[in-house]
Amino acid sequence: MLSRIYVDNYGPLVNFELSLGREQLLIGRNGAGKSTVFDAVDAVARFTRGEATVELLFPWERKTRWDTRPEQTFELDFRGAAGEIWRYRLVIRHDAEGQKRRVQEERLTSGAQTLFNAREGKAQLYRDNASLGPEVLTDWSRSSLPTLHERADNTKVTWLKRRLGRVRVASPDPRQIIPLSEREERAPTRSLSNLASWYRHLSQEYPDQVETVRDALREVLPGFHNLRLATEGSSRRLMTVWQVPGAGAPPLEFGVDELSDGQRVLLGLAMLAAEPGDDDTTLFLDEPDNFVALGEVQPLLMALRARPRLQLVVISHHPELINLQAAEHGLVLERETLGPSRVRPFHAPESSPLTPAEIVARGEE
């Protein structure tokens, strides 16, 4: 489980620390820093997977405006089954003009044991028994983790590398969803834009889970019957099949691009809820109630919460979701005007007759 996030010198996050449980709801006023936390986690996760360079993921504009220090620091801590802490640490250094940036440090540790340490273009790998492994040159603009190959003597590095690969951030944006797929893709993008390519992968590798997606959509979308991939040259188009009321009426098909915004979001959430869960995964879900009614999204959120090895962190302003989760799982982010973000547990005064949502709306939490 991802147990701790530390971010320093990234937007309003200055010496910012967030402890997480298996389920959390982030609440707070607009501009408090909720989405910035998600942005930071997304940038680090994408960096460790080798999806982009430091130049693209950590631009000068994301530094804290009033902080003159050139370094940005990020740490993700994972708690293992035996209670041990595994840490990924990344330090980015910007030049004085803000035109260039590089990896100053990338470090993996397990408790007090260093597993991997890269600094200023050189990296030292350590074996599982803490003895020195190979030393290699690194690219200052990219993460070294994708270049680390699994070996019998570095299983600890491999475990942490894989766990970082199962940190995901989703901010469903139906208008970015592409109906055509050129290839299979093993994971969704943040906006779920690659829904067709991700479905293509799931349908090939996990056909039983695809049936779970269909069942979930039948529950929340009246008339929905099935999904299929139609061939268009070398591409595949994701199609939805609908059962028309009336005996003997033929089904109708619509491309994903012909659906409403809300229907596309529900399709993406259903796929997230049905994704195979054999490994521990952390999902940051940003405003899943956008574009949809609570009665439509709530069954899918409950399905996500029911996944036994999924850690779920949600941002929401919806009063019903706040009432459902704030008392036990709520974390409030707050920020004075143009100041740093801070976090604290949600607290409802014992004598208050108000619901958690009413307390949040009045700013009395």
KOLMIVEX-339763 format. One record per residue: chain; residue in three letters; x negated, y, z negated of N, C-alpha, C in turn. Coordinates in steps of 0.2 Angstrom, whole numbers. Layout:
N
miro_mardren_n.c1_n.c2_n.c3_ca.c1_ca.c2_ca.c3_c.c1_c.c2_c.c3
A_ALA_X_Y_Z_X_Y_Z_X_Y_Z .
...
***
This chain:
365
miro_mardren_n.c1_n.c2_n.c3_ca.c1_ca.c2_ca.c3_c.c1_c.c2_c.c3
A_MET_-4_-6_0_0_0_0_-4_6_0 .
A_LEU_-2_11_4_-6_18_4_-4_21_-3 .
A_SER_-9_22_-7_-7_24_-14_-9_32_-15 .
A_ARG_-13_35_-11_-15_41_-12_-17_45_-5 .
A_ILE_-16_51_-4_-18_55_1_-21_61_-2 .
A_TYR_-27_63_1_-31_69_-1_-32_73_5 .
A_VAL_-31_79_5_-32_84_11_-34_90_8 .
A_ASP_-40_93_11_-43_99_9_-44_103_15 .
A_ASN_-42_110_15_-43_115_20_-40_113_27 .
A_TYR_-34_111_26_-29_109_32_-23_113_31 .
A_GLY_-22_118_35_-16_122_34_-15_124_27 .
A_PRO_-9_123_24_-8_125_17_-10_120_12 .
A_LEU_-13_115_14_-16_109_10_-23_111_8 .
A_VAL_-24_113_2_-30_115_-1_-31_111_-7 .
A_ASN_-36_106_-7_-37_102_-13_-31_99_-15 .
A_PHE_-27_96_-10_-21_93_-11_-21_86_-11 .
A_GLU_-17_83_-16_-17_76_-18_-10_74_-19 .
A_LEU_-9_68_-16_-2_66_-16_-2_58_-17 .
A_SER_1_56_-23_1_49_-25_8_46_-22 .
A_LEU_8_40_-19_13_37_-16_15_30_-19 .
A_GLY_22_29_-20_24_22_-21_26_19_-15 .
A_ARG_30_13_-16_32_10_-10_37_14_-6 .
A_GLU_41_18_-9_46_22_-6_46_29_-9 .
A_GLN_46_34_-4_46_41_-7_50_45_-2 .
A_LEU_53_50_-5_57_55_-1_53_62_-3 .
A_LEU_51_65_3_48_72_2_53_77_3 .
A_ILE_54_82_-2_59_87_-1_56_94_-3 .
A_GLY_59_99_-1_56_106_-2_58_110_3 .
A_ARG_57_117_2_60_122_7_55_122_13 .
A_ASN_58_125_18_54_125_25_48_129_23 .
A_GLY_42_126_26_36_130_25_32_127_19 .
A_ALA_35_123_15_32_120_9_26_116_11 .
A_GLY_25_113_17_20_109_18_22_101_20 .
A_LYS_28_100_20_30_93_21_27_90_27 .
A_SER_29_93_33_27_91_39_20_91_40 .
A_THR_16_96_37_9_97_37_6_90_34 .
A_VAL_8_88_29_6_81_26_6_76_32 .
A_PHE_12_76_35_13_71_40_8_72_46 .
A_ASP_7_78_48_2_80_53_-5_78_51 .
A_ALA_-7_79_45_-14_77_43_-14_69_43 .
A_VAL_-10_66_41_-10_58_41_-10_56_48 .
A_ASP_-6_59_52_-5_57_59_-12_58_63 .
A_ALA_-15_64_62_-22_65_65_-27_60_63 .
A_VAL_-27_59_56_-32_54_54_-31_47_56 .
A_ALA_-25_45_56_-23_38_59_-25_37_66 .
A_ARG_-23_42_70_-25_42_77_-32_42_78 .
A_PHE_-36_46_74_-43_46_75_-46_40_74 .
A_THR_-44_36_68_-47_30_67_-45_24_72 .
A_ARG_-40_25_75_-38_20_81_-42_22_87 .
A_GLY_-45_28_88_-49_29_94_-45_32_99 .
A_GLU_-39_35_97_-34_38_102_-36_45_105 .
A_ALA_-40_49_101_-42_55_104_-49_57_100 .
A_THR_-52_63_102_-58_65_99_-56_70_94 .
A_VAL_-61_72_90_-61_76_84_-59_83_87 .
A_GLU_-61_85_93_-59_92_96_-52_92_97 .
A_LEU_-48_87_99_-41_87_100_-37_87_94 .
A_LEU_-39_82_89_-35_81_83_-36_86_78 .
A_PHE_-42_89_77_-43_94_72_-45_101_74 .
A_PRO_-41_104_78_-42_111_81_-44_116_75 .
A_TRP_-47_121_77_-49_126_72_-43_129_69 .
A_GLU_-37_130_73_-31_133_71_-28_129_65 .
A_ARG_-30_123_64_-27_119_58_-31_120_52 .
A_LYS_-36_124_52_-40_125_46_-35_130_41 .
A_THR_-37_130_35_-33_135_31_-36_142_32 .
A_ARG_-31_147_34_-33_153_36_-37_157_32 .
A_TRP_-36_157_25_-39_161_20_-46_157_17 .
A_ASP_-47_151_20_-53_147_17_-58_148_22 .
A_THR_-64_150_20_-70_151_25_-74_145_25 .
A_ARG_-73_140_21_-77_134_21_-77_131_28 .
A_PRO_-82_128_31_-82_125_38_-80_118_37 .
A_GLU_-79_115_32_-78_108_31_-70_107_30 .
A_GLN_-67_102_33_-61_99_31_-62_92_29 .
A_THR_-58_90_23_-59_83_20_-53_80_20 .
A_PHE_-53_73_22_-47_69_22_-49_62_18 .
A_GLU_-44_60_14_-45_53_11_-39_50_11 .
A_LEU_-39_43_13_-33_39_12_-35_33_8 .
A_ASP_-31_32_2_-33_26_-2_-28_21_-2 .
A_PHE_-30_15_-2_-25_9_-1_-26_5_-8 .
A_ARG_-21_3_-11_-21_-2_-16_-21_-9_-14 .
A_GLY_-26_-13_-15_-25_-20_-13_-21_-24_-18 .
A_ALA_-20_-31_-16_-16_-35_-20_-19_-36_-27 .
A_ALA_-25_-36_-28_-28_-37_-35_-29_-30_-39 .
A_GLY_-26_-24_-36_-27_-18_-39_-33_-14_-37 .
A_GLU_-37_-17_-33_-43_-13_-31_-41_-7_-26 .
A_ILE_-45_-2_-26_-44_4_-21_-49_4_-16 .
A_TRP_-46_4_-10_-50_4_-3_-49_11_-1 .
A_ARG_-54_15_1_-54_22_3_-57_23_10 .
A_TYR_-54_27_14_-56_30_20_-57_37_19 .
A_ARG_-63_40_20_-65_47_19_-68_50_26 .
A_LEU_-65_55_28_-67_59_34_-68_66_32 .
A_VAL_-74_69_34_-76_76_33_-77_78_40 .
A_ILE_-74_84_42_-75_87_49_-78_94_47 .
A_ARG_-83_95_51_-86_102_51_-85_106_57 .
A_HIS_-83_112_56_-82_117_61_-88_122_62 .
A_ASP_-90_124_68_-95_129_68_-92_136_67 .
A_ALA_-96_141_66_-94_147_63_-89_151_68 .
A_GLU_-90_149_74_-85_153_79_-79_149_80 .
A_GLY_-78_143_78_-72_139_78_-72_136_85 .
A_GLN_-77_136_89_-77_133_96_-79_125_96 .
A_LYS_-82_123_91_-84_116_91_-83_113_84 .
A_ARG_-83_107_84_-82_103_78_-85_96_79 .
A_ARG_-87_93_73_-90_86_73_-88_83_67 .
A_VAL_-89_76_67_-89_72_61_-95_73_57 .
A_GLN_-94_75_51_-100_76_47_-100_70_43 .
A_GLU_-95_67_41_-95_60_37_-89_56_38 .
A_GLU_-90_50_39_-85_45_39_-87_39_35 .
A_ARG_-83_37_30_-85_33_25_-80_28_23 .
A_LEU_-81_22_22_-77_16_20_-80_14_13 .
A_THR_-75_13_8_-77_10_2_-72_6_-1 .
A_SER_-74_1_-5_-70_-3_-9_-72_-3_-16 .
A_GLY_-68_0_-20_-71_2_-27_-77_6_-27 .
A_ALA_-82_3_-30_-89_7_-30_-93_4_-25 .
A_GLN_-91_0_-21_-95_-3_-15_-94_1_-9 .
A_THR_-99_3_-6_-99_6_1_-99_1_6 .
A_LEU_-94_1_11_-94_-3_16_-97_-1_23 .
A_PHE_-96_6_24_-98_9_30_-99_16_28 .
A_ASN_-105_19_31_-106_26_30_-109_29_36 .
A_ALA_-106_34_39_-108_37_45_-109_45_43 .
A_ARG_-115_47_45_-117_54_43_-121_57_49 .
A_GLU_-119_63_52_-123_67_57_-126_62_62 .
A_GLY_-122_58_65_-124_54_71_-127_47_69 .
A_LYS_-128_45_63_-130_39_61_-126_35_57 .
A_ALA_-125_29_57_-121_25_53_-124_19_50 .
A_GLN_-123_18_44_-125_12_40_-119_7_39 .
A_LEU_-120_1_41_-115_-4_39_-117_-9_34 .
A_TYR_-113_-10_29_-115_-15_24_-111_-21_24 .
A_ARG_-114_-27_22_-111_-33_22_-106_-34_16 .
A_ASP_-102_-39_16_-98_-40_11_-101_-41_4 .
A_ASN_-107_-44_4_-111_-45_-2_-115_-39_-4 .
A_ALA_-114_-33_-1_-117_-26_-2_-124_-25_1 .
A_SER_-126_-30_4_-133_-30_7_-132_-25_13 .
A_LEU_-138_-22_15_-138_-18_21_-137_-22_27 .
A_GLY_-133_-19_32_-132_-22_38_-135_-18_43 .
A_PRO_-133_-18_50_-136_-14_55_-135_-7_54 .
A_GLU_-139_-3_57_-139_4_57_-138_6_65 .
A_VAL_-133_10_66_-132_12_73_-131_19_74 .
A_LEU_-132_22_80_-130_29_82_-123_29_83 .
A_THR_-120_35_81_-113_36_82_-112_42_86 .
A_ASP_-106_43_89_-103_49_93_-100_54_88 .
A_TRP_-103_60_87_-101_65_83_-93_67_84 .
A_SER_-91_65_90_-84_68_92_-79_62_91 .
A_ARG_-81_56_89_-76_51_88_-77_47_82 .
A_SER_-72_43_80_-72_38_75_-77_33_77 .
A_SER_-80_30_72_-85_24_73_-81_18_72 .
A_LEU_-75_18_69_-71_12_67_-70_8_73 .
A_PRO_-67_10_79_-66_6_84_-72_2_87 .
A_THR_-78_4_86_-84_1_88_-86_-5_83 .
A_LEU_-83_-5_77_-85_-10_73_-82_-17_74 .
A_HIS_-86_-22_76_-83_-28_78_-82_-33_72 .
A_GLU_-77_-37_72_-76_-42_66_-82_-47_66 .
A_ARG_-84_-48_60_-90_-53_59_-88_-57_53 .
A_ALA_-91_-63_52_-90_-66_46_-93_-63_40 .
A_ASP_-97_-58_40_-100_-55_34_-98_-48_33 .
A_ASN_-93_-46_37_-90_-39_36_-82_-39_36 .
A_THR_-79_-44_33_-72_-45_32_-69_-39_28 .
A_LYS_-72_-36_24_-69_-30_20_-68_-24_25 .
A_VAL_-73_-23_29_-73_-17_34_-67_-19_38 .
A_THR_-67_-25_41_-61_-27_45_-54_-26_42 .
A_TRP_-54_-28_36_-47_-27_32_-45_-20_32 .
A_LEU_-50_-16_30_-48_-9_30_-47_-5_36 .
A_LYS_-50_-7_41_-49_-5_48_-42_-7_51 .
A_ARG_-40_-13_49_-34_-15_52_-28_-12_48 .
A_ARG_-29_-11_41_-24_-7_37_-23_0_39 .
A_LEU_-29_3_41_-28_10_44_-24_10_50 .
A_GLY_-25_5_54_-21_4_61_-14_3_60 .
A_ARG_-11_2_53_-4_1_52_-1_6_48 .
A_VAL_-4_12_49_-2_19_46_2_22_52 .
A_ARG_8_23_52_12_26_57_16_32_55 .
A_VAL_16_37_60_20_43_59_25_44_64 .
A_ALA_32_44_63_37_45_68_41_51_67 .
A_SER_42_55_72_46_61_72_50_60_78 .
A_PRO_56_57_78_59_55_84_62_61_88 .
A_ASP_60_62_94_62_67_98_65_64_105 .
A_PRO_71_64_105_75_61_111_73_64_117 .
A_ARG_72_70_118_70_73_124_64_72_127 .
A_GLN_59_68_123_53_66_126_53_59_128 .
A_ILE_58_55_126_58_48_128_58_47_135 .
A_ILE_53_43_138_52_42_145_56_35_146 .
A_PRO_60_35_151_64_29_152_60_23_156 .
A_LEU_55_25_160_51_21_163_45_18_160 .
A_SER_43_12_161_37_9_158_32_6_163 .
A_GLU_26_9_163_21_6_167_17_0_165 .
A_ARG_18_-1_158_14_-6_155_17_-7_148 .
A_GLU_15_-13_145_17_-14_138_12_-9_133 .
A_GLU_15_-7_128_12_-3_123_14_-6_116 .
A_ARG_8_-8_112_9_-11_106_12_-7_100 .
A_ALA_12_-1_100_15_3_95_18_10_98 .
A_PRO_23_12_94_26_18_96_22_25_95 .
A_THR_23_30_100_20_36_99_24_40_93 .
A_ARG_21_45_91_25_49_85_32_51_87 .
A_SER_33_54_94_39_56_96_44_50_98 .
A_LEU_41_44_99_45_38_102_45_39_109 .
A_SER_41_43_112_42_45_119_41_38_123 .
A_ASN_37_33_121_35_27_125_40_22_123 .
A_LEU_46_23_121_51_18_119_51_12_124 .
A_ALA_52_14_130_52_8_135_46_4_135 .
A_SER_40_7_135_34_3_135_34_-1_128 .
A_TRP_36_2_123_35_-2_116_40_-8_116 .
A_TYR_46_-6_119_51_-12_119_49_-17_124 .
A_ARG_46_-15_129_43_-20_134_38_-25_130 .
A_HIS_34_-22_126_29_-26_122_33_-31_117 .
A_LEU_38_-28_113_42_-32_108_46_-38_112 .
A_SER_49_-36_118_53_-41_121_48_-47_123 .
A_GLN_42_-46_125_37_-51_127_35_-55_121 .
A_GLU_33_-51_116_29_-55_110_34_-57_104 .
A_TYR_39_-53_103_44_-55_98_51_-55_100 .
A_PRO_53_-60_104_60_-60_107_65_-60_101 .
A_ASP_64_-64_96_69_-64_90_70_-57_87 .
A_GLN_65_-53_87_66_-46_84_70_-42_89 .
A_VAL_69_-43_95_73_-39_100_81_-41_99 .
A_GLU_82_-47_97_89_-48_95_92_-45_89 .
A_THR_87_-44_84_89_-40_78_90_-32_80 .
A_VAL_86_-30_85_88_-23_87_95_-22_90 .
A_ARG_96_-27_95_103_-27_98_109_-28_93 .
A_ASP_108_-32_87_113_-32_82_114_-26_78 .
A_ALA_108_-23_77_108_-16_73_112_-11_77 .
A_LEU_111_-11_84_114_-6_88_121_-7_89 .
A_ARG_123_-13_89_130_-15_90_134_-13_84 .
A_GLU_131_-12_78_134_-10_72_135_-3_72 .
A_VAL_131_1_75_131_9_75_133_12_81 .
A_LEU_133_8_87_136_11_93_141_7_96 .
A_PRO_148_9_95_153_6_97_153_5_105 .
A_GLY_154_-2_107_154_-3_114_147_-6_116 .
A_PHE_141_-4_112_135_-7_115_135_-14_115 .
A_HIS_131_-17_120_131_-24_120_124_-27_121 .
A_ASN_119_-24_125_113_-27_126_108_-22_129 .
A_LEU_102_-24_129_96_-20_132_93_-24_137 .
A_ARG_91_-21_143_87_-25_147_82_-21_151 .
A_LEU_77_-24_154_72_-20_158_73_-22_165 .
A_ALA_75_-16_169_76_-17_176_69_-15_180 .
A_THR_68_-19_185_62_-18_189_63_-13_194 .
A_GLU_58_-8_194_58_-3_199_51_-2_202 .
A_GLY_49_-6_207_43_-6_210_38_-10_205 .
A_SER_33_-6_203_28_-9_198_30_-7_191 .
A_SER_35_-3_190_38_-1_183_44_-5_181 .
A_ARG_46_-3_175_52_-6_172_56_0_169 .
A_ARG_62_0_170_67_5_167_71_2_162 .
A_LEU_71_5_156_75_2_150_82_4_151 .
A_MET_86_-1_151_93_0_153_97_-2_147 .
A_THR_103_1_145_108_-1_140_114_-4_144 .
A_VAL_117_-9_141_122_-13_144_128_-12_139 .
A_TRP_134_-9_141_140_-8_137_146_-12_139 .
A_GLN_149_-14_134_155_-18_136_161_-14_136 .
A_VAL_165_-14_142_171_-9_143_177_-13_139 .
A_PRO_181_-9_135_187_-12_132_191_-15_138 .
A_GLY_195_-20_136_199_-23_141_197_-30_144 .
A_ALA_202_-35_144_200_-41_146_197_-41_153 .
A_GLY_192_-44_154_189_-45_161_186_-39_164 .
A_ALA_185_-34_160_182_-28_163_174_-29_163 .
A_PRO_171_-27_169_164_-29_170_160_-24_165 .
A_PRO_154_-26_163_150_-21_158_147_-16_163 .
A_LEU_146_-10_159_143_-4_163_136_-4_160 .
A_GLU_131_-1_164_124_0_163_122_7_163 .
A_PHE_118_9_158_116_16_158_108_16_157 .
A_GLY_104_20_160_97_20_158_97_24_152 .
A_VAL_91_23_148_90_27_142_90_34_143 .
A_ASP_88_37_149_89_44_150_96_46_151 .
A_GLU_101_42_152_108_44_153_111_44_146 .
A_LEU_108_42_141_111_42_134_111_49_131 .
A_SER_115_49_126_115_56_122_108_56_118 .
A_ASP_107_62_115_101_62_111_101_58_105 .
A_GLY_107_58_102_108_54_96_108_46_97 .
A_GLN_110_44_103_110_37_105_102_35_106 .
A_ARG_98_39_109_91_38_110_88_37_103 .
A_VAL_89_42_98_86_41_92_88_35_88 .
A_LEU_94_33_88_97_27_85_93_21_88 .
A_LEU_92_21_95_88_15_98_81_15_95 .
A_GLY_78_21_94_71_21_92_71_19_84 .
A_LEU_76_21_80_76_19_73_77_11_73 .
A_ALA_82_9_77_83_1_77_77_-3_78 .
A_MET_73_0_83_67_-4_85_62_-3_79 .
A_LEU_61_2_76_57_3_70_59_-2_64 .
A_ALA_66_-2_63_68_-6_58_67_-14_59 .
A_ALA_67_-16_66_66_-23_67_59_-25_69 .
A_GLU_55_-20_69_48_-22_70_45_-27_66 .
A_PRO_41_-32_69_39_-38_64_35_-35_58 .
A_GLY_36_-38_53_33_-35_46_29_-40_43 .
A_ASP_25_-44_46_21_-49_43_15_-46_39 .
A_ASP_13_-40_41_7_-36_38_10_-30_35 .
A_ASP_6_-28_29_8_-22_26_8_-16_31 .
A_THR_13_-12_31_13_-6_35_16_0_32 .
A_THR_13_6_33_16_12_30_19_16_36 .
A_LEU_25_18_35_29_22_40_31_29_37 .
A_PHE_28_34_40_30_41_38_36_43_43 .
A_LEU_42_44_41_47_45_45_50_52_44 .
A_ASP_50_57_49_51_64_48_58_65_51 .
A_GLU_63_67_46_69_69_48_73_64_52 .
A_PRO_74_58_50_77_53_54_85_55_55 .
A_ASP_88_59_51_95_61_52_96_66_57 .
A_ASN_91_69_60_92_74_66_95_70_72 .
A_PHE_100_74_75_104_72_81_109_66_79 .
A_VAL_109_64_73_114_58_72_118_59_66 .
A_ALA_124_56_65_128_56_59_125_52_54 .
A_LEU_126_54_48_124_50_42_126_42_42 .
A_GLY_133_42_44_135_35_45_132_31_50 .
A_GLU_129_34_55_125_30_60_118_28_58 .
A_VAL_115_33_55_108_32_53_107_28_46 .
A_GLN_112_28_42_111_25_35_110_18_36 .
A_PRO_114_14_40_112_7_40_105_5_43 .
A_LEU_103_9_47_96_8_50_91_10_44 .
A_LEU_92_15_40_87_17_35_87_11_30 .
A_MET_93_9_28_94_3_23_90_-3_26 .
A_ALA_90_-4_33_86_-10_36_79_-9_35 .
A_LEU_77_-2_36_70_-1_35_67_-2_28 .
A_ARG_72_0_23_70_0_16_70_-8_14 .
A_ALA_73_-12_18_74_-19_16_68_-23_19 .
A_ARG_64_-20_23_58_-24_26_53_-25_20 .
A_PRO_51_-31_18_48_-32_12_41_-30_12 .
A_ARG_37_-29_17_30_-26_17_30_-20_21 .
A_LEU_35_-16_21_35_-9_23_35_-4_18 .
A_GLN_30_1_18_30_7_13_33_12_17 .
A_LEU_38_16_15_42_21_19_42_27_15 .
A_VAL_40_32_19_39_39_16_43_44_21 .
A_VAL_49_47_18_54_50_23_54_58_21 .
A_ILE_54_62_26_56_69_25_63_70_27 .
A_SER_67_73_23_74_74_24_77_80_20 .
A_HIS_82_84_24_85_89_20_93_87_19 .
A_HIS_94_81_21_101_79_21_104_77_14 .
A_PRO_109_80_12_111_80_5_113_73_3 .
A_GLU_116_69_7_117_62_5_111_58_4 .
A_LEU_106_59_8_99_55_7_96_58_1 .
A_ILE_96_64_0_93_67_-6_97_64_-12 .
A_ASN_103_63_-12_107_60_-18_105_53_-19 .
A_LEU_104_50_-13_102_42_-13_95_41_-16 .
A_GLN_91_45_-15_84_44_-16_80_48_-21 .
A_ALA_82_54_-22_78_59_-25_77_58_-32 .
A_ALA_82_55_-36_81_54_-43_75_49_-44 .
A_GLU_75_44_-40_69_39_-42_63_40_-37 .
A_HIS_64_42_-31_58_42_-27_57_49_-24 .
A_GLY_60_55_-27_59_61_-24_52_64_-26 .
A_LEU_49_68_-21_43_72_-23_45_79_-20 .
A_VAL_44_84_-24_45_91_-21_39_94_-20 .
A_LEU_39_97_-13_33_101_-11_35_108_-12 .
A_GLU_31_112_-15_33_119_-15_26_123_-14 .
A_ARG_28_130_-12_22_134_-10_24_141_-11 .
A_GLU_20_145_-15_21_152_-15_19_155_-8 .
A_THR_22_161_-7_21_164_-1_14_164_2 .
A_LEU_12_161_7_6_160_10_1_157_6 .
A_GLY_3_154_1_-2_150_-4_-2_143_-3 .
A_PRO_-6_139_-7_-7_132_-6_-1_128_-8 .
A_SER_0_123_-4_5_118_-6_4_114_-12 .
A_ARG_9_113_-16_8_108_-22_14_104_-22 .
A_VAL_13_98_-26_18_93_-26_19_91_-33 .
A_ARG_25_89_-35_27_87_-41_33_82_-41 .
A_PRO_35_78_-45_40_73_-45_47_77_-46 .
A_PHE_52_75_-42_59_78_-43_61_77_-50 .
A_HIS_64_82_-53_67_82_-60_74_85_-60 .
A_ALA_78_81_-62_85_84_-63_86_85_-71 .
A_PRO_88_91_-73_89_92_-80_95_87_-82 .
A_GLU_94_84_-88_98_79_-91_105_82_-92 .
A_SER_106_88_-94_112_91_-95_116_94_-89 .
A_SER_112_93_-83_115_96_-77_121_92_-74 .
A_PRO_127_95_-73_132_91_-70_131_91_-62 .
A_LEU_126_94_-59_125_94_-52_122_88_-49 .
A_THR_124_86_-43_120_81_-40_113_83_-38 .
A_PRO_109_78_-36_102_80_-34_102_85_-28 .
A_ALA_107_84_-23_107_88_-17_109_95_-19 .
A_GLU_113_96_-24_116_103_-26_110_106_-30 .
A_ILE_106_102_-34_101_105_-38_95_108_-33 .
A_VAL_94_104_-28_89_106_-23_92_112_-19 .
A_ALA_98_112_-17_101_118_-14_100_124_-18 .
A_ARG_101_124_-24_101_130_-29_94_131_-31 .
A_GLY_89_127_-29_82_128_-31_81_127_-38 .
A_GLU_85_123_-42_84_122_-49_81_115_-51 .
A_GLU_78_112_-46_75_105_-47_69_106_-52 .
***
